[in-house]
Amino acid sequence: MIIRSLTNFLDLAANMPRSVKLEIPAHLVESAQLYAPTRHELDAVCYVLERFPDVVADLRRLTARVAQLDAESAQLDQLVAELQAIARRVLDL
């Protein structure tokens, strides 16, 4: 029973995230505190770091959407130019 409990504990400990001690510059901690819902230094930095991949993914999606809108805008500009040319021809008749 004790060995099973110890084995379970070791399995849990192996799967737990390990912590790393880092010296983070104060201005970065202060920036994190501006974006996080909490002012606690560690929680604020963890909040920003945990959400960073989502922010990057959103930024990539938005960048792709802007590129798509630019392409659609160019197509519309071309159609407008063609319609204007047709309208000029009609007026010349």
C-alpha positions in Angstrom: 0.0 0.0 0.0 2.8 2.5 0.9 4.7 1.5 -2.2 1.6 2.1 -4.4 1.0 5.5 -2.8 4.7 6.4 -3.3 4.5 5.3 -6.9 1.4 7.3 -7.5 3.0 10.4 -5.9 6.1 10.0 -8.1 3.9 9.7 -11.2 2.0 12.9 -10.2 5.3 14.7 -9.5 6.7 13.7 -12.8 3.7 15.1 -14.7 3.6 18.4 -12.7 4.9 21.4 -14.5 8.3 22.4 -13.1 9.1 25.9 -12.2 12.1 27.9 -13.4 13.6 30.8 -11.7 14.1 33.7 -14.0 15.1 37.3 -13.5 12.5 39.3 -15.4 13.2 43.0 -15.9 10.9 45.2 -13.9 9.5 47.0 -17.0 8.3 43.7 -18.5 6.6 42.8 -15.2 5.0 46.2 -15.1 3.8 45.7 -18.7 2.4 42.3 -17.9 0.5 43.8 -15.0 -1.2 46.3 -17.3 -2.7 43.5 -19.4 -3.4 40.9 -16.7 -6.5 40.9 -14.6 -4.4 40.7 -11.5 -1.6 43.0 -10.3 0.4 40.2 -8.6 3.7 40.0 -10.4 3.9 36.2 -11.0 0.3 35.9 -11.9 0.5 38.8 -14.3 3.6 37.4 -16.1 2.0 33.9 -16.2 -1.2 35.3 -17.6 0.6 37.1 -20.5 2.8 34.1 -21.2 -0.1 31.7 -21.2 -2.1 33.8 -23.7 0.8 34.7 -26.0 0.3 31.7 -28.4 -3.4 32.6 -28.8 -2.5 36.3 -29.5 0.1 35.2 -32.1 -2.5 32.9 -33.7 -5.1 35.6 -33.8 -2.6 38.0 -35.3 -1.8 35.5 -38.0 -5.5 35.0 -38.8 -6.0 38.8 -38.9 -3.0 39.3 -41.2 -4.4 36.7 -43.5 -7.8 38.3 -43.5 -6.3 41.7 -44.2 -4.4 40.2 -47.2 -7.6 38.7 -48.4 -9.4 42.1 -48.1 -6.6 43.8 -50.0 -7.0 41.3 -52.8 -10.8 41.7 -52.9 -10.3 45.5 -52.9 -8.0 45.3 -55.9 -10.5 43.2 -57.7 -13.3 45.7 -56.9 -11.0 48.6 -58.1 -10.5 46.8 -61.4 -14.3 46.2 -61.8 -15.0 49.9 -61.1 -12.5 50.9 -63.7 -14.1 48.6 -66.2 -17.6 49.9 -65.4 -16.4 53.5 -65.8 -14.9 52.6 -69.2 -18.2 51.1 -70.2 -20.1 54.1 -69.0 -17.8 56.4 -71.0 -18.5 54.4 -74.1 -22.2 54.5 -73.5 -22.0 58.3 -73.1 -20.1 58.6 -76.3 -22.8 56.9 -78.3 
